[in-house]
């Protein structure tokens, strides 16, 4: 059930969506949409049998239907969940538990008239972290001294990832797994730059 839908057709019939208080919400149309995995952009994920319900306040998915359509499985944890490929076990999506106790995924569907990610859309998506009092500061591109912090963080990730590969005696084609592991650890270890808080907890709690 969604307010965002592509390739839709008018829905005919008396069926309604019944919500918790017993109220029935009319179905406007049905259809299908697709989006790319933010972690594996070459992989496309499909949402079939979507129902467009204008009065619904949240976009809801059927875990069973999504798993069947995309050959994936869900891995639920206390504060987050992962969607993984059944073939490769790679993580394709990550959701977090919202204030209402529901698992939430970032907005991944683009408007129908939009064929590519635009800078303004990227900036708008960055505003989603404002609830956590995190500032997103924009800098001038290709300006070395302004990009110093980012460059140091990238170097930190690369150095730790290469060290992990060397210690484990793994070939270089495992670099993406090593870097993802390093980022996972960095986000879950105390950081002196935020008074020794854990970045993941600071962001999502």
KOLKOLTOR-582618 format. One line per field, with one value per atom (N, C-alpha, C): residue in one letter; atom name; x, y, z. Coordinates in steps of 0.001 Angstrom, whole numbers, plus 500000, padded with zeros to 6 digits. Atoms other than C-alpha are relative to their C-alpha. Layout:
! residues N
residu = (A | ...);
atome = (CA | ...);
px = (X | ...);
py = (Y | ...);
pz = (Z | ...);
This chain:
! residues 205
residu = (X | X | X | X | X | X | X | X | X | X | X | X | X | X | X | X | X | X | X | X | X | X | X | X | X | X | X | X | X | X | X | X | X | X | X | X | X | X | X | X | X | X | X | X | X | X | X | X | X | X | X | X | X | X | X | X | X | X | X | X | X | X | X | X | X | X | X | X | X | X | X | X | X | X | X | X | X | X | X | X | X | X | X | X | X | X | X | X | X | X | X | X | X | X | X | X | X | X | X | X | X | X | X | X | X | X | X | X | X | X | X | X | X | X | X | X | X | X | X | X | X | X | X | X | X | X | X | X | X | X | X | X | X | X | X | X | X | X | X | X | X | X | X | X | X | X | X | X | X | X | X | X | X | X | X | X | X | X | X | X | X | X | X | X | X | X | X | X | X | X | X | X | X | X | X | X | X | X | X | X | X | X | X | X | X | X | X | X | X | X | X | X | X | X | X | X | X | X | X | X | X | X | X | X | X | X | X | X | X | X | X | X | X | X | X | X | X | X | X | X | X | X | X | X | X | X | X | X | X | X | X | X | X | X | X | X | X | X | X | X | X | X | X | X | X | X | X | X | X | X | X | X | X | X | X | X | X | X | X | X | X | X | X | X | X | X | X | X | X | X | X | X | X | X | X | X | X | X | X | X | X | X | X | X | X | X | X | X | X | X | X | X | X | X | X | X | X | X | X | X | X | X | X | X | X | X | X | X | X | X | X | X | X | X | X | X | X | X | X | X | X | X | X | X | X | X | X | X | X | X | X | X | X | X | X | X | X | X | X | X | X | X | X | X | X | X | X | X | X | X | X | X | X | X | X | X | X | X | X | X | X | X | X | X | X | X | X | X | X | X | X | X | X | X | X | X | X | X | X | X | X | X | X | X | X | X | X | X | X | X | X | X | X | X | X | X | X | X | X | X | X | X | X | X | X | X | X | X | X | X | X | X | X | X | X | X | X | X | X | X | X | X | X | X | X | X | X | X | X | X | X | X | X | X | X | X | X | X | X | X | X | X | X | X | X | X | X | X | X | X | X | X | X | X | X | X | X | X | X | X | X | X | X | X | X | X | X | X | X | X | X | X | X | X | X | X | X | X | X | X | X | X | X | X | X | X | X | X | X | X | X | X | X | X | X | X | X | X | X | X | X | X | X | X | X | X | X | X | X | X | X | X | X | X | X | X | X | X | X | X | X | X | X | X | X | X | X | X | X | X | X | X | X | X | X | X | X | X | X | X | X | X | X | X | X | X | X | X | X | X | X | X | X | X | X | X | X | X | X | X | X | X | X | X | X | X | X | X | X | X | X | X | X | X | X | X | X | X | X | X | X | X | X | X | X | X | X | X | X | X | X | X | X | X | X | X | X | X | X | X | X | X | X | X | X | X | X | X | X | X | X | X | X | X | X);
atome = (N | CA | C | N | CA | C | N | CA | C | N | CA | C | N | CA | C | N | CA | C | N | CA | C | N | CA | C | N | CA | C | N | CA | C | N | CA | C | N | CA | C | N | CA | C | N | CA | C | N | CA | C | N | CA | C | N | CA | C | N | CA | C | N | CA | C | N | CA | C | N | CA | C | N | CA | C | N | CA | C | N | CA | C | N | CA | C | N | CA | C | N | CA | C | N | CA | C | N | CA | C | N | CA | C | N | CA | C | N | CA | C | N | CA | C | N | CA | C | N | CA | C | N | CA | C | N | CA | C | N | CA | C | N | CA | C | N | CA | C | N | CA | C | N | CA | C | N | CA | C | N | CA | C | N | CA | C | N | CA | C | N | CA | C | N | CA | C | N | CA | C | N | CA | C | N | CA | C | N | CA | C | N | CA | C | N | CA | C | N | CA | C | N | CA | C | N | CA | C | N | CA | C | N | CA | C | N | CA | C | N | CA | C | N | CA | C | N | CA | C | N | CA | C | N | CA | C | N | CA | C | N | CA | C | N | CA | C | N | CA | C | N | CA | C | N | CA | C | N | CA | C | N | CA | C | N | CA | C | N | CA | C | N | CA | C | N | CA | C | N | CA | C | N | CA | C | N | CA | C | N | CA | C | N | CA | C | N | CA | C | N | CA | C | N | CA | C | N | CA | C | N | CA | C | N | CA | C | N | CA | C | N | CA | C | N | CA | C | N | CA | C | N | CA | C | N | CA | C | N | CA | C | N | CA | C | N | CA | C | N | CA | C | N | CA | C | N | CA | C | N | CA | C | N | CA | C | N | CA | C | N | CA | C | N | CA | C | N | CA | C | N | CA | C | N | CA | C | N | CA | C | N | CA | C | N | CA | C | N | CA | C | N | CA | C | N | CA | C | N | CA | C | N | CA | C | N | CA | C | N | CA | C | N | CA | C | N | CA | C | N | CA | C | N | CA | C | N | CA | C | N | CA | C | N | CA | C | N | CA | C | N | CA | C | N | CA | C | N | CA | C | N | CA | C | N | CA | C | N | CA | C | N | CA | C | N | CA | C | N | CA | C | N | CA | C | N | CA | C | N | CA | C | N | CA | C | N | CA | C | N | CA | C | N | CA | C | N | CA | C | N | CA | C | N | CA | C | N | CA | C | N | CA | C | N | CA | C | N | CA | C | N | CA | C | N | CA | C | N | CA | C | N | CA | C | N | CA | C | N | CA | C | N | CA | C | N | CA | C | N | CA | C | N | CA | C | N | CA | C | N | CA | C | N | CA | C | N | CA | C | N | CA | C | N | CA | C | N | CA | C | N | CA | C | N | CA | C | N | CA | C | N | CA | C | N | CA | C | N | CA | C | N | CA | C | N | CA | C | N | CA | C | N | CA | C | N | CA | C | N | CA | C | N | CA | C | N | CA | C | N | CA | C | N | CA | C | N | CA | C | N | CA | C | N | CA | C | N | CA | C | N | CA | C | N | CA | C | N | CA | C | N | CA | C | N | CA | C | N | CA | C | N | CA | C | N | CA | C | N | CA | C | N | CA | C | N | CA | C | N | CA | C | N | CA | C | N | CA | C | N | CA | C | N | CA | C | N | CA | C | N | CA | C | N | CA | C);
px = (500849 | 500000 | 500883 | 499076 | 501486 | 499273 | 500435 | 501022 | 500855 | 499104 | 503828 | 499897 | 500209 | 503201 | 500305 | 499708 | 504324 | 499241 | 500684 | 502653 | 498675 | 501237 | 499282 | 498824 | 501256 | 495849 | 498864 | 501131 | 492473 | 499537 | 500455 | 491272 | 498478 | 501447 | 487779 | 499557 | 500520 | 485763 | 499718 | 500402 | 484363 | 501042 | 499020 | 487491 | 500554 | 499389 | 488924 | 501112 | 498987 | 491896 | 499414 | 500551 | 490680 | 501155 | 498934 | 492872 | 499583 | 500169 | 493179 | 498710 | 501234 | 490138 | 498734 | 501154 | 487901 | 499570 | 500371 | 487724 | 500513 | 499596 | 487840 | 500513 | 499415 | 490096 | 499865 | 500194 | 489244 | 501325 | 498833 | 491747 | 499783 | 500139 | 492326 | 500475 | 499428 | 494537 | 500992 | 499007 | 497004 | 501080 | 498921 | 500308 | 501272 | 498692 | 503997 | 501033 | 498901 | 507196 | 501298 | 498688 | 510921 | 500978 | 498953 | 513972 | 501300 | 498685 | 517691 | 500392 | 499473 | 519316 | 501026 | 499004 | 521241 | 501375 | 498720 | 523965 | 500581 | 499574 | 524112 | 499219 | 500799 | 522972 | 499686 | 500262 | 523185 | 498850 | 501102 | 520432 | 498696 | 501310 | 516827 | 499027 | 501006 | 514081 | 498610 | 501332 | 510432 | 498939 | 501190 | 507213 | 498803 | 501145 | 504358 | 498703 | 501335 | 500620 | 499857 | 500131 | 500878 | 498577 | 501313 | 497649 | 500194 | 499894 | 497410 | 498818 | 501028 | 495496 | 500294 | 499664 | 495440 | 499931 | 500209 | 494278 | 500887 | 499150 | 496871 | 501184 | 498949 | 499541 | 501396 | 498689 | 502358 | 500000 | 499835 | 503691 | 500325 | 499829 | 503394 | 500311 | 499700 | 504857 | 499695 | 500153 | 504100 | 501370 | 498684 | 507291 | 499991 | 500099 | 506129 | 500024 | 500065 | 505295 | 501332 | 498730 | 508527 | 501081 | 499009 | 510618 | 499803 | 500284 | 508878 | 500390 | 499777 | 509156 | 501470 | 498607 | 512832 | 501027 | 499115 | 514288 | 500958 | 499235 | 515436 | 499418 | 500550 | 514981 | 500286 | 499862 | 514563 | 500706 | 499304 | 516816 | 499675 | 500480 | 515211 | 500855 | 499279 | 517160 | 499178 | 500804 | 515988 | 499857 | 500051 | 516810 | 500076 | 499907 | 517214 | 499670 | 500211 | 516480 | 500772 | 499243 | 518347 | 499209 | 500547 | 517107 | 501185 | 498831 | 519564 | 499591 | 500216 | 519848 | 500098 | 499934 | 519073 | 501149 | 498909 | 521729 | 501360 | 498654 | 524711 | 500107 | 500047 | 523636 | 500468 | 499624 | 524627 | 498834 | 501025 | 522758 | 499579 | 500531 | 520522 | 499289 | 500711 | 518495 | 500224 | 499937 | 518723 | 498916 | 501034 | 515813 | 500251 | 499841 | 515638 | 498618 | 501255 | 512958 | 499688 | 500407 | 511055 | 499375 | 500609 | 509438 | 498720 | 501250 | 506221 | 500212 | 499711 | 507990 | 499994 | 499998 | 507690 | 501372 | 498750 | 510686 | 499788 | 500127 | 511256 | 501205 | 498943 | 513257 | 500088 | 499884 | 514654 | 499183 | 500779 | 512667 | 500870 | 499190 | 513948 | 499319 | 500737 | 511228 | 500095 | 499909 | 511773 | 498679 | 501208 | 508932 | 500034 | 500060 | 507724 | 500664 | 499437 | 508900 | 501509 | 498575 | 512398 | 500734 | 499282 | 514846 | 501339 | 498710 | 517931 | 499999 | 499859 | 518979 | 500576 | 499510 | 519401 | 500629 | 499408 | 521500 | 498959 | 501018 | 518347 | 499324 | 500605 | 516875 | 500935 | 499030 | 520083 | 500006 | 500005 | 520066 | 498738 | 501250 | 516415 | 500069 | 499909 | 517214 | 500883 | 499123 | 519956 | 499252 | 500758 | 517368 | 499294 | 500699 | 515892 | 500710 | 499283 | 518595 | 499870 | 500100 | 517602 | 499317 | 500676 | 515369 | 500993 | 498996 | 518543 | 500999 | 499155 | 520051 | 501376 | 498748 | 522719 | 500013 | 499890 | 523920 | 500619 | 499394 | 524572 | 500555 | 499384 | 527044 | 500478 | 499618 | 527440 | 501290 | 498722 | 530886 | 500150 | 499721 | 532270 | 500721 | 499329 | 533168 | 501376 | 498642 | 536779 | 500824 | 499234 | 537995 | 500731 | 499229 | 540798 | 499913 | 499920 | 541026 | 498651 | 501321 | 537262 | 499639 | 500296 | 537188 | 500940 | 498991 | 539945 | 499435 | 500588 | 537698 | 499523 | 500496 | 536061 | 501156 | 498850 | 539428 | 500662 | 499395 | 540784 | 499147 | 500886 | 537733 | 500094 | 499843 | 538041 | 501317 | 498693 | 541732 | 499967 | 500136 | 540884 | 499318 | 500732 | 538377 | 500856 | 499173 | 540737 | 501140 | 498866 | 543693 | 499562 | 500483 | 541662 | 499530 | 500465 | 540061 | 501141 | 498837 | 543407 | 500731 | 499367 | 544838 | 499234 | 500814 | 541929 | 500230 | 499739 | 542487 | 501363 | 498648 | 546206 | 500058 | 499983 | 545646 | 499263 | 500788 | 543071 | 500537 | 499399 | 545250 | 498953 | 501035 | 542337 | 500413 | 499672 | 542667 | 499248 | 500541 | 541849 | 498546 | 501381 | 538532 | 498976 | 500889 | 537091 | 500001 | 499850 | 537776 | 498663 | 501284 | 534086 | 499448 | 500450 | 533274 | 500801 | 499149 | 536234 | 499607 | 500342 | 535266 | 498631 | 501317 | 531612 | 500101 | 499806 | 532767 | 500619 | 499346 | 535029 | 498995 | 501004 | 532202 | 499008 | 500912 | 529903 | 500615 | 499334 | 532481 | 500167 | 499816 | 533220 | 498697 | 501293 | 529515 | 499491 | 500467 | 529173 | 501031 | 498994 | 532282 | 499969 | 500009 | 532530 | 500950 | 499207 | 533842 | 500307 | 499598 | 535819 | 499424 | 500526 | 534359 | 498573 | 501362 | 530891 | 499930 | 499949 | 531883 | 499899 | 499900 | 532571 | 498644 | 501256 | 529018 | 500183 | 499983 | 528291 | 499209 | 500698 | 527410 | 498650 | 501258 | 524725 | 498896 | 500990 | 522967 | 499638 | 500246 | 523348 | 499023 | 500828 | 521647 | 498596 | 501280 | 518831 | 499291 | 500661 | 518000 | 499874);
py = (498815 | 500000 | 501231 | 498890 | 503295 | 501234 | 498759 | 506922 | 500288 | 499831 | 506564 | 498751 | 501165 | 504314 | 500360 | 499819 | 503887 | 498931 | 500941 | 502121 | 499554 | 500346 | 502290 | 499923 | 500107 | 501341 | 500223 | 499763 | 502380 | 498703 | 501175 | 500002 | 499941 | 500172 | 498652 | 498930 | 500971 | 496894 | 500646 | 499437 | 497398 | 499834 | 500290 | 496249 | 501274 | 498900 | 498570 | 499463 | 500338 | 498621 | 500282 | 499848 | 498032 | 500228 | 499674 | 499706 | 499606 | 500502 | 499062 | 500386 | 499558 | 501078 | 499543 | 500515 | 499252 | 500840 | 499117 | 502134 | 499431 | 500435 | 501253 | 501160 | 498963 | 503272 | 499579 | 500364 | 503357 | 499847 | 500241 | 502017 | 500735 | 499189 | 504445 | 499254 | 500693 | 502349 | 498951 | 501022 | 499473 | 500034 | 499966 | 498947 | 499377 | 500563 | 498179 | 501112 | 499044 | 500117 | 499275 | 500607 | 499414 | 501073 | 499084 | 500986 | 499224 | 500624 | 500310 | 499894 | 500142 | 499006 | 501093 | 498957 | 501897 | 499433 | 500626 | 499431 | 499241 | 500697 | 497511 | 500601 | 499261 | 500028 | 499226 | 500764 | 497454 | 499010 | 500924 | 495406 | 500785 | 499349 | 496437 | 499157 | 500661 | 495602 | 500444 | 499743 | 495380 | 499917 | 500043 | 496147 | 499722 | 500391 | 494267 | 500122 | 499979 | 494438 | 501145 | 498834 | 497905 | 500550 | 499362 | 499508 | 501463 | 498567 | 503299 | 500421 | 499606 | 504469 | 501438 | 498590 | 508311 | 500396 | 499568 | 508505 | 499288 | 500721 | 506186 | 500885 | 499100 | 507860 | 499409 | 500633 | 505323 | 499047 | 501001 | 503221 | 498666 | 501313 | 499551 | 498964 | 501080 | 496469 | 498659 | 501375 | 492775 | 499335 | 500647 | 491051 | 498744 | 501240 | 487758 | 500257 | 499683 | 489326 | 500535 | 499409 | 491340 | 498928 | 501082 | 488239 | 499123 | 500838 | 486203 | 500696 | 499270 | 488916 | 500260 | 499579 | 489723 | 498967 | 501076 | 486449 | 500505 | 499456 | 488074 | 499450 | 500330 | 487480 | 501143 | 498954 | 489802 | 499436 | 500355 | 489722 | 501090 | 499002 | 491481 | 500017 | 499778 | 492936 | 500977 | 499188 | 494963 | 501448 | 498593 | 498370 | 500210 | 499860 | 497664 | 498666 | 501231 | 495138 | 500090 | 500085 | 493996 | 499179 | 500789 | 492785 | 499459 | 500628 | 490292 | 499121 | 500858 | 488458 | 498534 | 501422 | 484745 | 499316 | 500602 | 484008 | 500302 | 499577 | 486026 | 500337 | 499567 | 486954 | 501444 | 498585 | 490555 | 500805 | 499109 | 493290 | 500996 | 499118 | 495227 | 501217 | 498901 | 497393 | 499915 | 499967 | 498499 | 500938 | 499187 | 499774 | 500138 | 499764 | 501160 | 500103 | 499899 | 501112 | 501465 | 498615 | 504406 | 500222 | 499671 | 506195 | 499219 | 500739 | 504234 | 498499 | 501416 | 500882 | 499208 | 500672 | 500069 | 500115 | 499931 | 499223 | 500909 | 499011 | 502063 | 499928 | 499938 | 502248 | 501423 | 498658 | 505432 | 500096 | 499793 | 506958 | 499694 | 500452 | 505204 | 500220 | 499843 | 505874 | 501429 | 498669 | 508793 | 500342 | 499617 | 510804 | 499456 | 500615 | 509406 | 500851 | 499150 | 512439 | 500145 | 499838 | 512139 | 498771 | 501137 | 509944 | 499778 | 500156 | 510502 | 500814 | 499254 | 511707 | 501379 | 498642 | 515486 | 500514 | 499448 | 517568 | 500455 | 499528 | 519111 | 498838 | 501174 | 515651 | 499426 | 500508 | 514593 | 500871 | 499083 | 517697 | 499795 | 500218 | 517080 | 498734 | 501243 | 513523 | 500159 | 499769 | 514799 | 500676 | 499319 | 516861 | 499028 | 500974 | 513631 | 499742 | 500215 | 513534 | 501194 | 498808 | 516945 | 499710 | 500326 | 515282 | 499588 | 500457 | 513944 | 501110 | 498821 | 517473 | 499827 | 500153 | 516525 | 501013 | 498996 | 519291 | 499388 | 500386 | 518635 | 501273 | 498773 | 521298 | 499786 | 500090 | 521854 | 500769 | 499360 | 522701 | 500147 | 499812 | 523838 | 498763 | 501184 | 520827 | 500347 | 499876 | 520307 | 501036 | 499058 | 522585 | 499198 | 500952 | 520706 | 500291 | 499730 | 522521 | 499840 | 500193 | 522358 | 498525 | 501427 | 518630 | 499213 | 500673 | 517862 | 498966 | 500936 | 516224 | 498733 | 501148 | 513990 | 499145 | 500741 | 513045 | 499188 | 500733 | 512092 | 498802 | 501121 | 509953 | 498897 | 501007 | 508219 | 499252 | 500641 | 507574 | 499046 | 500846 | 506189 | 498677 | 501210 | 503734 | 499112 | 500771 | 502687 | 499310 | 500585 | 502133 | 498839 | 501083 | 500063 | 498806 | 501084 | 498066 | 499194 | 500697 | 497250 | 499211 | 500717 | 496314 | 498724 | 501187 | 493940 | 498921 | 500967 | 492290 | 499343 | 500537 | 491908 | 499022 | 500869 | 490419 | 498680 | 501203 | 487964 | 499219 | 500637 | 487086 | 499769 | 500079 | 487802 | 500792 | 499252 | 488906 | 501321 | 498647 | 492461 | 500047 | 499897 | 491559 | 499910 | 499937 | 491340 | 501390 | 498671 | 495055 | 500591 | 499385 | 496029 | 499430 | 500602 | 493556 | 500544 | 499475 | 494789 | 501428 | 498601 | 498453 | 500114 | 499983 | 497760 | 499579 | 500443 | 495907 | 501103 | 498904 | 498807 | 501110 | 498949 | 501335 | 499566 | 500526 | 499093 | 500156 | 499916 | 498986 | 501448 | 498585 | 502730 | 500590 | 499451 | 503507 | 499431 | 500628 | 501245 | 500031 | 499813 | 502192 | 501450 | 498620 | 505275 | 500900 | 499036 | 508371 | 501215 | 498843 | 511145 | 501302 | 498765 | 513708 | 500300 | 499776 | 513266 | 499575 | 500251 | 512996 | 498502 | 501446 | 509253 | 499291 | 500696 | 508455 | 499073 | 500902 | 505700 | 500653 | 499306 | 507253 | 499383 | 500656 | 504659 | 500321 | 499692 | 505224 | 501480 | 498557 | 509009 | 500337 | 499706 | 508905 | 499431 | 500695 | 506435 | 499880 | 500102 | 506799 | 501376);
pz = (500000 | 500000 | 500000 | 500194 | 498991 | 499510 | 500632 | 498043 | 498768 | 501138 | 495441 | 499139 | 500847 | 492472 | 498553 | 501411 | 488873 | 499224 | 500875 | 485922 | 500630 | 499304 | 487672 | 499041 | 500732 | 486383 | 500987 | 499089 | 487840 | 500664 | 499246 | 490530 | 499964 | 500092 | 489969 | 500991 | 499042 | 492626 | 501337 | 498709 | 496115 | 501106 | 498950 | 497987 | 500614 | 499269 | 500625 | 500890 | 499010 | 502976 | 501377 | 498654 | 506526 | 500974 | 499055 | 509158 | 501418 | 498647 | 512891 | 500682 | 499331 | 513971 | 499274 | 500725 | 511500 | 498822 | 501111 | 509026 | 498682 | 501324 | 505329 | 499168 | 500853 | 503021 | 498540 | 501408 | 499297 | 499260 | 500851 | 496762 | 498690 | 501207 | 493892 | 498765 | 501153 | 491600 | 500487 | 499681 | 491479 | 498934 | 500977 | 489747 | 500509 | 499681 | 489992 | 499949 | 500063 | 490636 | 500313 | 499766 | 490899 | 500441 | 499550 | 492493 | 500146 | 499866 | 492775 | 501466 | 498644 | 495921 | 500254 | 499723 | 497563 | 500314 | 499671 | 498604 | 498816 | 501218 | 495297 | 498835 | 500994 | 492639 | 498728 | 501222 | 489836 | 500174 | 499727 | 491501 | 500119 | 499974 | 490864 | 500820 | 499172 | 493353 | 499548 | 500546 | 492345 | 501091 | 499145 | 494201 | 499105 | 500821 | 492543 | 500792 | 499380 | 493235 | 501003 | 499130 | 494744 | 499935 | 499928 | 495889 | 500376 | 499729 | 495719 | 500862 | 499032 | 498799 | 500419 | 499741 | 498897 | 501466 | 498613 | 502528 | 501008 | 499056 | 504021 | 500392 | 499504 | 506156 | 499881 | 500118 | 505701 | 498819 | 501042 | 502852 | 500666 | 499379 | 503867 | 498932 | 500937 | 502203 | 500661 | 499547 | 502488 | 499945 | 499956 | 503627 | 499142 | 500760 | 502131 | 498501 | 501425 | 498741 | 499493 | 500422 | 498592 | 499891 | 500039 | 499383 | 498769 | 501169 | 496664 | 498706 | 501248 | 494013 | 499723 | 500189 | 494595 | 500449 | 499551 | 495914 | 501078 | 498877 | 499162 | 501304 | 498689 | 502884 | 500958 | 498987 | 505871 | 501228 | 498760 | 508924 | 501021 | 499050 | 511897 | 501266 | 498749 | 514835 | 500846 | 499081 | 517825 | 499542 | 500401 | 516300 | 498491 | 501453 | 512579 | 499348 | 500762 | 509857 | 498691 | 501240 | 506762 | 498989 | 501099 | 503388 | 499220 | 500612 | 501902 | 498823 | 501158 | 498608 | 500418 | 499687 | 498884 | 499273 | 500766 | 496251 | 500608 | 499588 | 497479 | 501474 | 498585 | 501050 | 500170 | 499914 | 500200 | 500566 | 499468 | 502085 | 498923 | 501041 | 499673 | 500578 | 499347 | 502075 | 501500 | 498542 | 505680 | 500507 | 499382 | 507742 | 501485 | 498563 | 511265 | 500644 | 499268 | 513931 | 500260 | 499805 | 513965 | 501361 | 498705 | 516915 | 500283 | 499817 | 516311 | 500142 | 499846 | 516609 | 498712 | 501293 | 512894 | 499351 | 500761 | 510732 | 498797 | 501066 | 508276 | 499070 | 500999 | 505060 | 499466 | 500587 | 503502 | 498727 | 501215 | 500665 | 498792 | 501122 | 497540 | 498663 | 501251 | 494973 | 499510 | 500591 | 492629 | 499322 | 500738 | 491076 | 498584 | 501323 | 487766 | 498939 | 501039 | 485818 | 500133 | 499749 | 487225 | 499503 | 500554 | 485315 | 500666 | 499331 | 487448 | 501274 | 498755 | 490877 | 499690 | 500208 | 490831 | 501283 | 498779 | 493244 | 501011 | 499063 | 494709 | 500714 | 499360 | 495337 | 501048 | 499018 | 497060 | 501247 | 498852 | 499254 | 500824 | 499272 | 500119 | 500833 | 499242 | 501158 | 501221 | 498853 | 503449 | 501144 | 498951 | 505306 | 500933 | 499171 | 506666 | 501312 | 498739 | 509348 | 500930 | 499169 | 510715 | 501324 | 498748 | 513315 | 501074 | 499038 | 514953 | 500322 | 499769 | 515173 | 499380 | 500733 | 512656 | 498873 | 501053 | 510374 | 498758 | 501267 | 506705 | 499367 | 500505 | 505616 | 498572 | 501400 | 501903 | 499765 | 500291 | 500573 | 498494 | 501420 | 497253 | 499470 | 500534 | 495093 | 499454 | 500537 | 493999 | 500761 | 499177 | 496813 | 501058 | 499204 | 498505 | 501489 | 498570 | 501829 | 500685 | 499405 | 502346 | 500112 | 499984 | 501614 | 500898 | 499189 | 504116 | 500950 | 499035 | 506716 | 499294 | 500759 | 504104 | 499506 | 500501 | 502620 | 501111 | 498885 | 506038 | 500401 | 499662 | 506770 | 498955 | 501053 | 503392 | 500164 | 499817 | 504027 | 501192 | 498814 | 507466 | 499653 | 500389 | 505964 | 499105 | 500929 | 503162 | 500737 | 499282 | 505498 | 500886 | 499143 | 507956 | 499171 | 500858 | 505138 | 499416 | 500551 | 503525 | 501078 | 498888 | 506919 | 500326 | 499725 | 507520 | 498945 | 501069 | 504122 | 500170 | 499827 | 504814 | 501171 | 498826 | 508276 | 499740 | 500287 | 506920 | 498805 | 501179 | 503877 | 498903 | 501023 | 501543 | 498761 | 501223 | 497887 | 499929 | 500073 | 496863 | 499534 | 500490 | 495223 | 501130 | 498841 | 498746 | 500638 | 499400 | 499274 | 500430 | 499635 | 499271 | 501302 | 498742 | 502042 | 501179 | 498925 | 504093 | 500357 | 499736 | 503695 | 500672 | 499352 | 504589 | 501464 | 498614 | 507708 | 500838 | 499276 | 508705 | 500302 | 499782 | 508247 | 501074 | 498977 | 510298 | 501384 | 498695 | 513129 | 500452 | 499651 | 512999 | 500534 | 499594 | 513309 | 501321 | 498759 | 516346 | 501124 | 498953 | 518323 | 500475 | 499489 | 520584 | 499212 | 500768 | 518795 | 500866 | 499195 | 520492 | 499455 | 500600 | 518057 | 500450 | 499480 | 519620 | 501471 | 498551 | 523302 | 500327 | 499772 | 523036 | 499954 | 500275 | 521998 | 498802 | 501152 | 519473 | 498864 | 501095 | 516055 | 499651 | 500376 | 515269 | 501003 | 498962 | 518597 | 499964 | 500067 | 518243 | 498872 | 501172 | 514848 | 500120 | 500052 | 515436 | 501347 | 498695 | 519148 | 500643);
